[in-house]
């Protein structure tokens, strides 16, 4: 191993790397093994929030694109729903950036957290709700249109808020073991 590789490896925070690999792995595995939106959705949203607060916005955004791609490539998300994937990714990015912005601009961190979760969940829902109309027009099959409509309605808001609640518990625990 040459000197530059050794220097790079010495600068890697092993604790952050372990968190990132764990959270990214969960974001990959949950859509593969869990096909129930009411369980997988909150878990994946919680991963986004935990990653945001433990590792920062860039790493959270990196993980935000993973679940949709994995769900599509593993067959969890049917191939006919592939046009919805970019919209889901963008909604995840909106969710993370909204939470990050609100939390950064609130002096009361707890209040900022919950305001961020509510705003991020609302914006994610609105974006998916509005874009689902566009996506549904692409499809001629009424069955596929109904599936997209169900997938991108108020359940997105509910699973995003539930993810924020789960993340709150995980973050409280993670911070107590990190001290």
C-alpha positions in Angstrom: 0.0 0.0 0.0 1.5 3.4 -0.9 1.7 6.4 1.3 -1.3 8.2 -0.2 -3.6 5.2 0.4 -2.4 4.9 4.0 -3.1 8.6 4.6 -6.6 8.3 3.2 -7.3 5.2 5.3 -5.9 6.9 8.4 -8.4 9.8 7.9 -11.5 7.7 7.7 -13.6 7.9 10.8 -14.3 4.2 11.5 -17.3 4.8 13.7 -19.0 6.9 10.9 -18.1 4.4 8.3 -19.7 1.6 10.4 -22.8 3.7 10.9 -23.0 4.5 7.2 -22.5 0.9 6.1 -25.1 -0.3 8.6 -27.7 2.2 7.6 -27.0 1.8 3.8 -27.3 -2.0 4.3 -30.6 -1.7 6.0 -31.8 0.7 3.3 -30.9 -2.0 0.8 -32.2 -5.0 2.7 -35.6 -3.7 3.9 -37.1 -3.2 0.4 -35.8 -6.7 -0.6 -37.3 -8.6 2.3 -40.2 -6.5 3.5 -43.0 -5.9 1.0 -45.5 -4.2 3.3 -45.5 -0.4 2.8 -46.7 0.2 6.4 -43.6 -1.4 7.8 -41.0 -0.8 5.1 -41.9 2.8 4.5 -41.4 4.0 8.1 -38.2 2.0 8.5 -36.7 3.5 5.3 -37.8 7.0 6.3 -36.3 6.5 9.7 -33.0 5.5 8.1 -32.9 8.7 6.1 -33.5 10.8 9.3 -31.0 8.8 11.4 -28.4 9.1 8.7 -29.1 12.9 8.4 -28.5 13.5 12.1 -25.6 11.1 12.7 -23.7 11.4 9.4 -24.9 14.6 7.7 -27.0 15.6 4.7 -24.6 14.4 2.0 -24.6 10.8 3.3 -28.4 10.9 3.9 -28.9 12.0 0.3 -26.6 9.2 -0.9 -28.8 6.7 0.9 -32.0 8.3 -0.3 -31.7 6.9 -3.8 -30.9 3.4 -2.7 -34.3 1.9 -1.6 -36.2 2.7 -4.8 -33.5 1.3 -7.0 -33.3 -1.9 -4.9 -37.0 -2.3 -4.8 -37.2 -2.0 -8.6 -34.2 -4.3 -9.3 -35.3 -6.9 -6.8 -38.8 -7.0 -8.2 -40.4 -5.7 -5.0 -41.6 -2.7 -7.1 -43.0 -4.1 -10.4 -41.2 -3.0 -13.5 -44.3 -1.3 -14.8 -43.9 1.2 -11.9 -40.4 2.1 -13.0 -41.4 5.6 -14.1 -42.4 6.4 -10.5 -38.8 5.7 -9.2 -37.3 9.1 -10.0 -40.2 10.8 -8.4 -39.9 8.7 -5.2 -36.1 9.5 -5.1 -36.8 13.2 -5.5 -39.5 13.0 -2.7 -36.9 11.4 -0.4 -34.5 14.2 -1.2 -37.2 16.8 -0.5 -37.9 15.0 2.8 -34.3 15.1 3.9 -33.5 18.6 2.8 -36.6 20.0 4.5 -35.8 18.4 7.8 -32.2 19.5 7.6 -33.2 23.1 6.8 -35.8 23.4 9.5 -33.6 21.8 12.2 -30.7 24.1 11.2 -32.9 27.2 11.7 -34.6 26.4 15.0 -32.9 27.3 18.2 -35.1 24.8 20.1 -33.7 21.6 18.6 -36.5 19.3 19.7 -39.2 21.6 18.4 -37.2 22.1 15.2 -36.9 18.3 14.8 -40.7 17.8 14.9 -41.4 20.8 12.7 -38.9 19.5 10.2 -40.5 16.0 10.3 -43.9 17.5 9.7 -42.8 19.9 7.0 -40.6 17.2 5.3 -43.4 14.7 5.4 -45.9 17.2 4.0 -43.7 18.3 1.2 -42.9 14.7 0.3 -46.6 13.9 0.2 -47.5 17.0 -1.9 -44.7 16.3 -4.4 -45.7 12.6 -4.8 -49.4 13.4 -4.9 -48.9 16.0 -7.6 -46.4 13.9 -9.6 -48.6 10.8 -9.4 -51.2 12.5 -11.6 -48.5 13.0 -14.2 -47.3 9.4 -13.8 -50.8 8.0 -14.0 -51.4 9.7 -17.3 -48.4 7.7 -18.7 -50.2 4.5 -18.0 -53.1 3.1 -19.9 -53.7 0.3 -17.5 -56.3 1.2 -14.9 -54.8 -1.4 -12.5 -51.4 0.1 -12.7 -52.8 3.6 -12.3 -54.7 2.5 -9.1 -51.5 1.0 -7.7 -49.6 4.2 -8.2 -52.4 6.3 -6.8 -52.5 4.1 -3.7 -48.7 4.1 -3.3 -48.3 7.9 -3.6 -51.2 9.3 -1.5 -51.5 10.0 2.1 -49.7 6.8 3.0 -46.5 8.6 2.1 -47.2 11.3 4.6 -48.1 8.8 7.3 -45.0 6.6 6.7 -42.7 9.6 6.7 -44.1 10.9 10.0 -43.8 7.4 11.5 -40.2 7.2 10.2 -39.5 10.4 12.1 -40.9 8.9 15.3 -38.8 5.8 14.9 -35.7 7.9 14.1 -36.4 10.0 17.3 -36.1 6.8 19.4 -33.1 5.5 17.6 -31.3 8.9 17.8 -31.9 9.2 21.5 -30.5 5.8 22.0 -27.6 6.3 19.6 -26.6 9.6 21.2 -26.6 8.0 24.7 -24.2 5.3 23.5 -22.0 7.8 21.5 -21.3 9.9 24.6 
